Amino acid sequence: MARVYTDEQFPRVVSELLRTMGHDILTVQEAGNDNLGIPDNEVLAFAIRDNRAVITLDRQDFIRLHRANSAHFGIVVCTNDIDRNRMATRINEALVYQESLEGKLIRVVRPAI
């Protein structure tokens, strides 16, 4: 299963659901990095230091960071989904499909209604 760091805007309930699916999740809040206005490049640097992929709703900035440098343990960019169970399931499916997340940008989008 994946080692993941979730950024500040990522829904905590989805983080908890991903834990129940077997993923090693560390949230920004648990790391003591919430409400500090930490720039996205530093969020990614923290994840790299801890050998973790990042899961984020901040798609544009993290896609830009990936394009600038793919030396990371994975970036998963998601569209928000009010159905949190469905969101967690789709992320889980994307994570378990990959043999390794290293250097990859993975997009998880909510289904069209």
C-alpha positions as CSV (number, residue, x, y, z in Angstrom):
1,M,0.0,0.0,0.0
2,A,1.0,3.6,-0.5
3,R,2.8,6.0,1.9
4,V,0.9,9.3,1.5
5,Y,1.0,12.9,2.8
6,T,-2.3,14.7,2.3
7,D,-2.2,18.5,2.0
8,E,-4.2,21.0,4.0
9,Q,-7.3,21.1,1.8
10,F,-7.7,17.4,1.4
11,P,-10.8,16.0,3.2
12,R,-9.8,14.3,6.5
13,V,-12.7,11.8,6.2
14,V,-11.2,10.6,2.9
15,S,-7.8,10.3,4.6
16,E,-9.4,8.1,7.3
17,L,-11.2,6.0,4.7
18,L,-7.9,5.4,2.8
19,R,-6.3,4.3,6.1
20,T,-9.0,1.7,6.5
21,M,-8.1,0.5,3.0
22,G,-4.5,-0.1,4.2
23,H,-2.7,3.0,3.2
24,D,-0.1,4.8,5.4
25,I,-1.6,8.3,5.6
26,L,0.0,11.3,7.2
27,T,-2.1,14.5,7.1
28,V,-0.7,18.0,7.2
29,Q,-2.6,18.4,10.5
30,E,-1.0,15.3,12.1
31,A,2.5,16.5,11.0
32,G,1.8,19.9,12.7
33,N,2.0,21.8,9.4
34,D,-1.6,23.1,9.2
35,N,-2.6,26.8,9.2
36,L,1.1,27.8,8.5
37,G,0.6,29.0,4.9
38,I,3.3,26.5,3.7
39,P,3.8,26.9,0.0
40,D,3.1,23.9,-2.2
41,N,6.7,23.3,-3.1
42,E,7.5,23.0,0.6
43,V,4.6,20.6,1.1
44,L,6.1,18.4,-1.7
45,A,9.6,18.8,-0.2
46,F,8.3,17.6,3.2
47,A,6.7,14.5,1.5
48,I,9.9,13.8,-0.3
49,R,11.9,13.9,2.9
50,D,9.5,11.4,4.4
51,N,9.4,9.1,1.3
52,R,5.7,9.8,0.7
53,A,3.5,10.6,-2.2
54,V,1.3,13.7,-2.0
55,I,-2.5,13.6,-2.4
56,T,-4.0,17.0,-3.2
57,L,-7.1,18.8,-4.6
58,D,-4.7,21.6,-5.7
59,R,-4.3,20.2,-9.2
60,Q,-2.8,23.1,-11.1
61,D,0.0,23.9,-8.7
62,F,1.1,20.3,-8.2
63,I,0.9,19.5,-11.9
64,R,3.2,22.4,-12.4
65,L,5.6,21.2,-9.7
66,H,5.6,17.7,-11.2
67,R,6.5,19.1,-14.7
68,A,9.3,21.2,-13.2
69,N,10.8,18.2,-11.4
70,S,9.6,14.6,-11.3
71,A,12.1,13.5,-8.6
72,H,9.4,12.8,-6.0
73,F,7.5,9.8,-4.6
74,G,4.3,10.5,-6.5
75,I,1.7,13.2,-6.8
76,V,-2.0,12.3,-6.9
77,V,-4.2,15.2,-8.0
78,C,-7.9,14.8,-7.4
79,T,-11.1,16.5,-8.2
80,N,-13.3,17.0,-5.2
81,D,-16.2,14.7,-4.8
82,I,-18.9,15.2,-2.2
83,D,-19.4,11.4,-2.1
84,R,-16.4,10.8,0.2
85,N,-16.7,7.0,0.0
86,R,-16.6,7.1,-3.8
87,M,-13.7,9.5,-3.7
88,A,-11.7,7.3,-1.4
89,T,-12.5,4.2,-3.5
90,R,-11.4,5.9,-6.7
91,I,-8.1,7.0,-5.1
92,N,-7.5,3.6,-3.7
93,E,-8.1,2.0,-7.1
94,A,-5.5,4.4,-8.6
95,L,-3.0,3.7,-5.9
96,V,-3.2,-0.1,-5.9
97,Y,-3.0,-0.2,-9.7
98,Q,0.5,1.3,-9.6
99,E,3.5,-0.9,-8.8
100,S,5.3,2.3,-7.8
101,L,4.3,5.9,-7.5
102,E,7.8,7.3,-7.7
103,G,8.1,10.1,-10.2
104,K,4.5,9.7,-11.4
105,L,1.6,12.2,-11.6
106,I,-1.7,10.4,-11.2
107,R,-5.0,12.1,-11.9
108,V,-8.2,11.0,-10.1
109,V,-11.3,12.6,-11.3
110,R,-14.9,12.3,-10.1
111,P,-17.3,10.6,-12.5
112,A,-19.6,12.7,-14.6
113,I,-23.0,13.0,-13.2
